[in-house]
Amino acid sequence: MPAFDDHRPPDPALLDVCVHCGFCLPTCPTYALWGEEMDSPRGRIVLMRDGLRDDATLTPDAVEHFDRCLGCMACVTACPSGVRYDRLIEAVRPQVVRNHPRTRAERAATTLTFELFTHPGRLRAAKPLLAAARRTGLTRWAAHSRLVRRRAPKLAALARLAPPARMRPSRPLPEVTPARGPRRGRVALLQGCVQRAFFGDVNRATARVLSAEGFEVYAPREPRCCGALMLHAGHEPDALALAERTMDELGGFDLVVANAAGCGSAMKDYAHLFDDQPEWAERARAFSAKVRDVSQVLAGIEPVAERRPVPMTVAYHDACHLAHAQGVREEPRALLRGIPGLELVEPAEWELCCGSAGIYNLTQPEAGDELGARKARNLLDTRADAIASGNPGCTLQIAAHLAEAGRPLPIYHPVELLAMSIRH
């Protein structure tokens, strides 16, 4: 079987932009861990170029190097030549899914992940079981058992990442939150899957802050998921189906607001994802043009809601799919600096991924653990009272490794800190 089939293989013109200068190397998490050329962006570009040869095959070694890529896009931020590595790895992932056979265990783990994490109803149903497992110490045992770590490392990683879950169901978000004062616009809020099930307070804070700033907020139950997890893992048909549903449900508003970095990145990418489908291409371009991270919406307007003091030192963590994939770095910081009494501090190695990267910390648990521990150390070194993070996967990953270090800290979404300030 050839390495790549004819359906959207890596674009040779994009590959040729890379001059192998090496500016990407210090920002690449896997190169930082192992110093291996083929685990760097320029090394993977060499593998992609080799894969386009007529006689090339998709070898297990090449697949391993592609699988090890977090897709964090830090190299895109660092590259002086403008190499679109994001487009390249996005083209390779579906090729690997279609053209490289996985083991039965790998296929089962992937199916279980997508059948659980992209369904908020199933996640909610699992919360009582999770709460009981935490209460009895089962998750702690699974996370730290040498036997489990050796025989089932992905299960151990899942146990470490398990968030606190209350037995009581969380309060649902109203479908419509009216604007306070003169209305500035009507926006749709993507509730998300993991965000909705485990971080409902973030959605409620988002709706409250947008309402206080004059926006009417619609938060429909559908779509259940925007397709980000499937898209970033290369499962293209599933991602496309969820993307179509997302555009159907949220497309009729002035803006589409995301408060999870991975979701915002995926929805902004719909325009590229559908550019070869005439029946969807124009609609996808119009939809993607409306998508904004909540920090972009709020930083782009003159605030009307009074900010009151929140005396706290906060370390801001850059989620990769916000800072690198979307290029949104200053807006969250500007919002946090606008809160009286809040001191913002910066951790070292901001550009290095925390190891979450969608489901990377489940599929590559050892590398995810190394990166998570490294990120936790850098955040703790700031001596902050709390951490701000704009992505639920990052929050789970950082919380797990702070706990592993024995120094847990509260982690807030920036919009939650804004809601605190506005509500005092």
N, C-alpha and C positions, 0 to 999 in steps of 0.2 A: 504494500500500500504506500502511495507517495506520502511525503511529510504533510503537505497541505493540499486540500482540495480546492476547487475553483470558486467556492463561495466565500468571498471577502477574505482572501489571504492577506498577509502583511503587504503593504504597498511598497514596491521597490523604491519609488520616489522619496518616500518618508525615510526609508532605511539609508538612502544615499546622503541624507542631510548630516548624518553622524560622521564627524571627522576624528573620532576616537581620541579626543583631547584629554579626557580623564577628569573634567570638572565634576562629573556626576559621582565619582567614586566616594568622596567623603560623605555624601548625603545619602548613599544607598545603605539601608539597614543590613542587608545580607552581606554586602561587601565589608561593612564595618565589623560584622561578627566574624567572618571567616577569611577575608582577604583573598578570595578566590575570584579570578577574572571572569569565569563563566557565571558567577553569581553577582555580576554587576550589570548595569544597563547596557554598556557597550559590548560586554561579552554575550549577553542574550541577543543583542542585535546581530552579532556575528552568527549565532545559531539560527536566527530567523532568516538571514541572507542565505545560509547554507541550505535551509529547508526549502527554498524556492528553486533549487536546482532540479532538473528533470529526474535525476537518478537518486534524489535524496529520500531518506526514510525518517520517520519520527522515532528516534531511538529512545530507549528508557532514560539514558543519561540526559538527553536534551529535555525530555519531559520533566525530569527532576529539577533541572535548573529553572524551567518556566514555572513549575509549581512552587518553587521557593521564593519567587517574586511576590512581594506583598501587594503590588499595584498601588503603592503609596504616592507615586508621582513626584517625590522630592527631586528626582533627576530632571523633571520637566522645569521645575522652578530654577534649578541650578544651571541648566544647559545654556551656554552663551550662543549656541548655533540654532536654537529653537527646535531641537529634535522633538517630535510629537511621540514620545515613547508611550504616552497614554493610549494613543490610537493604535500603536503597534501591539502592545500587550493585549489590548482589547480585541484585536483581530486574531491573535494566537490562541487565546483561551478557548474559544469555541472549536477551533481546529483540533486542539488536544482532546476536548470532550468527544468530538465526532470520530477522530482517527486513531486514538490510543486506547486500547482495551484496559479497563480497570479490573481489579480483583473484585470478587463478590462482596468482600467485607467493605471495600472502598465504596462500591456502588450503594450498599445498604446504608453506610454512614451518611453519604450525601443525600440519599432519599429521606432518611430520618430527619436530617437537619432542615431541609427545605419544607418537609411536611409539618414540621413543628414551628420553626422560627418565623415563617412567613404567614402564619395563621394566628392572629391575636386571640381569637376565640379559644383555640387549643392551648395557647400559652396561659390564658386566664384559667382554663380548666385545670391546668397542671399546677397552678400556684398553691393550692392546699397541700398537694403531695410534696412540693418543694418545701413548704413551710414545715411540714412534719419531718421531712428528711433533715432539715437544718436543726430542728428542735431536738431530735434524737441523736444528733452527731454523725449521721450517716454521710452527709456531704463532706464533712471534715475528714472522716475516715477515708473516703474514696479519694479525696484530693491529696492525702499525704501517705497513703498506704504504698509501700514499696512494691508490693505485689501488683496492685492496680496500675501503678505508674509503669511497671515493666510490661505487663500483659495487655493493658488497655489504656495507653497514654492519652487517647482522645477522651475517654470517659473521665480520667483524672482531671484533665484540663476543663472539661465541662463542669465538674464538681467544684473546682476552684473558682470558676466564673459565676456560679449560681448566685443571683442577687437575693437580698432579703425579701421574703414574700409573706405578706400577712394572710391570715386565714380568711379574713373578711374580703369580699369583692370590693374593688376600688370604685369610686363614684364616676359614672360616665360623664364625658364632656357634653354639654348641650350642643345640639346641632347648630344653633344660631346664637352668637353672643353679640348683642347690639352695640353699636358705637356709642361712646359717651360724648356728648357735645356734638358740634357740627361734623357730619360724616365726611371723611377724607376718601373713602373707597370701600369696595366690597372685595374681600380676599377669601380664598379657600385655604384652609389649613390641612395639610396632610397629617393624619394622626399616626400613621405608620404601624408597624407590627410589634417589634420589640419595644419601641417607644411607648406605644399605647398600653401594652400589657404590664410593663415594669416601671415606666417612667411617666405615668399619667399626670403627675404633678407638673412636669415640664410642659405638657400640652395645655393644662389649665393656666399655668403662668403665661404662656404664649398668648392665649386668647384674652386673658385679663389685661396684659400690657398693650396689645394691639387695640383692644377696645378703649382703654384709657387714652390712647393716642388718636382716637377718632376713626378706627376701622371697624366695619361690620364683619364679623368673622364667621364663616361657615365651616363646620367641621363634620362632614357627613361620615357615616360608618364605613361606606365604601369609598375608595378601594381599600381592601384589607392590607395590601402591600404594593409598593411601587415597582417591585422587581429588581431592586438594587442588589440584593444578595445573589440572585441568579445571574444577573448581568455581570457582576464583578468576578463570578466564578466560571463564566463562559457558557452557562446553560441558556443559550439564546432563545429557543422557542418559548420556554416558560417565562423568560424576562419580557419578551415581546407581548405575550398575552396579558400579563399584568400591566405593562405600560399602556396598552390599548384601553384597558379598563380604567386606569388612572386618568387618561386624557378624557374619556367619556364622562367621568364623574366630576372632575375639577376644572375642566377647560373653560367654563362659562363665566369666569370671574376676572376682576381687574388684574389680580396677581395670584400666584400660587405660592404659598409660604411653606418653607421647610424649616424644621428645627433640629433635624438630624443630618449631619454632614454627608453621610453616604447616600441618603435619599435625595438630597438636593443635587448632589453630583450626578446621580443617575437620571433624574428628571431633566436636568440641563443638557444631558447627553442624548435625549430622545431624538433631537433633530438629526444627529449623526446616525443613530441606531436605525432610523427609518428612511434614510436618504435614498435607498434603492427600492423603495416601495411607493410607487406613484399615488396609490390610494390613501396613503398616510403621510407622505413626506411634508406636504405644505402644512397640514394640521400639526404635525410634530414640531416643525420649526416655530409655528405661532405659539404652541404650548411652552416650549423650552424658553422662548423669549420672555414669558411671564414669570418664570420660576425665580424666586429670591430666597436666600437664607433670611431668617427673621432679623438677624443683625443688619443685613443690608437694608431691609425695609426701615428699620428704626433709626439707623444712622443716616439715612437719606432724607429725613424730615426734621423740621424744627419741633422739638418736643413741647407738648402742652401740659402733660401731667407733671406735677411737682415731684422732684426727687428729694428724698429725705435721707439723713445719714445712715449708712450701714458701716459701722466701724469694724473693719476687717482687712487683713492682708491676704490677698488672693493671688495665687500663681496661675497664669493662664496657659492652658495646654492647647497647642494647635492640632486640631484633628486634620489628618492628611487630606481627606476628601473635601475639607473646607479650605485649608491654606494652600494646598498644591493643586488639587483638581479644579477648584473653583476660583482660586486666587483671592480668597477672602481672608485677610489677616488683620487689617487695620480696623475694620468696622466693629468687631466684638471688643477690641481693646478701647476704642473710642467710647463705646457705651459704658464699659466698666469704669473708665476714668471719669465719666460724667456723674457717677454716684458719689455724693459727698461722704467723706470719711473712709472711703475704700482705697486702699493702697494696692496698686497692681505691680507684681514682680514677675520677672521672666526667668524661666529655667534654662540651663545650658542644653545644647543640642536640640533646640526646638524643632529642627527640621527632621529629626529621626523619628520614625514611626514607633508607637507604643507596642506594636505587635498584635493589635486586634485585627485591623484590616479586613472587615467583614467577618468571615469565618476562618481566617488564617490561623488564629490561635487555637482552633480546634483541629484543623487539618495538618498544621505544622507545629505541634505543641511545644517542642523543645526550643525552636527558634523564637516562637511567641513568648515563651517564658523568659528567655534571655533578654529580649527587647523590653518586656514588661518590667522586669527587675531594674533594668538600666533607666527606664523612664521614671520609675518610682523613686530611685535614688536622686535623680536630677531634680525632681519636684520637691522632695524632702529637703534637699540642700538649700532651697530658697527660704526655709523656715517660715513658710506661709501658714496662715490659720486654716485655709481652705483652698480648694482647686476649682477652677472653672473649665468646663469641657463642653463642647458643642456637639457631641456625638454619643449615643448610648453605648456603642461597642467600646469606645475609649473609656467611658466611665466604668463599665464592668471590669475591663482589663486593669485599669489603674487601681481601682478599689481592691481587686484581688491581690495585687502585688504590694500595695501598701499594707494590707493585712498580713501578707507573708513576711513583710519586714517588721511586723509588730508595731507599726506606727500609723494606724488608720486616720484618715482625715476626711471631713465632709467634702463631697464633690457636688458642685452645683452647675447647672446650665446657666450661661450668662443671663438669660431671660428670667430665670428664677431670682437672681440677685436684683435685677431691675424691678421685678414684682415686689420684692421685699422693700425696696426703696420707695416705691410708689405707695404701697399700703402702710409702710412704716410699722 
